[in-house]
Amino acid sequence: MAGYAAGLWQQRLENPGADLISMLAHSRVNGEAMTFPTYIGTFILLVVGGNETTRNSISGGLLALSENPEERRKLLDDPSLIPSAVQEIVRWVSPVLHMRRTATEDTEIRVQKIRKGDKVVMWYASGNRDEDKWDDPFRFDVTRYAKPNVATQLGFGAGQHSCLGSRLAELQLKVLFEELLRRFPDIHVSGPVRRMRSNFIYGLKEMPVAYTPEG
Ligand code: HEM
C-alpha cells in the first residue's frame, strides 16, 4: 500500500486532477508544502480509518441484529428506523476502542485527579455504556435514536479530532443495512465468531452467515 501511495504521490504531483490525492500532494501545512512523510501518514490514516471501522461496525451490527431478533424484526417492519439503528450500532460496537490524549492542564474527572502532561486513555467502549447518559445502556435498541433527547454516541470520538469520515460512515452503514435487509431479510450469523486480538480495534476475523438467496 505504501508503494502504491508513493506512486500516486509522484503521479499527482506531476499531473494533478480533481481528486483527493492531488489535493493532498499540492496542499500546504502551516504555510509549508506538504512533505512526503506527512502525506504517507495521512494516506494511512484515511485507509485504516475508513476501513477497519466501517467493516467492523457492519459485521458487529449484523452480529447484534442476529443476537437480538426482535430488534431485527423492527427494522424489517419499519426501515425508516435504520438511521437510528446506525447510531445504535456504532454505540454498541464502538469499533475504535480508545484514543489517547495528553492533558494540557490540571483537572479532575469525577474523583480522578489528572495533572497537566498526564496521558489519558479515552475508552469509547466504556463511555458508550455510561449509565448516566443512556437508559439501559447494555441493551441493543434500534429505536434508541428515533427518540428525542438521546445522548450522542461517542463511537466517532468528540472534540477537535472527532472522526472526519463520520458522515460517510453513517451513509455507508445506512445504505448497507437498507440493501442487505431488503434483499436478504433472513441473513443471520450461523456459526462461531472469531474475534481479533486487539485493544484498539473491536474486530471480527471470521463470522459465518447464512441467508436465502434472492429468488
Ligand atoms: C463507523 C465508522 C467509523 C468509526 C467508528 C470511526 C471512529 C473514529 C474515531 C474514534 C476517531 C478518533 C476521534 C478522536 O481522536 O477524538 C476517528 C478519527 C478519524 N477518522 Fe474515523 N471512524 C469511522 C469511519 C471513518 C471513515 C469512513 C473515514 C474516512 C474515509 C474516517 C477517517 C477518520 C480520520 C481522517 C480521523 C482523524 C481525524 C483527526 O484526527 O482530526 N473514519 N474516527
Boltz pocket constraint, residues with backbone or C-beta under 6 A from the ligand:
constraints:
  - pocket:
      binder: B
      contacts: [[A, 45], [A, 46], [A, 49], [A, 50], [A, 51], [A, 53], [A, 54], [A, 57], [A, 90], [A, 94], [A, 95], [A, 96], [A, 99], [A, 124], [A, 154], [A, 155], [A, 156], [A, 157], [A, 158], [A, 159], [A, 160], [A, 161], [A, 162], [A, 163], [A, 164], [A, 165], [A, 166], [A, 168], [A, 169]]
      max_distance: 6.0
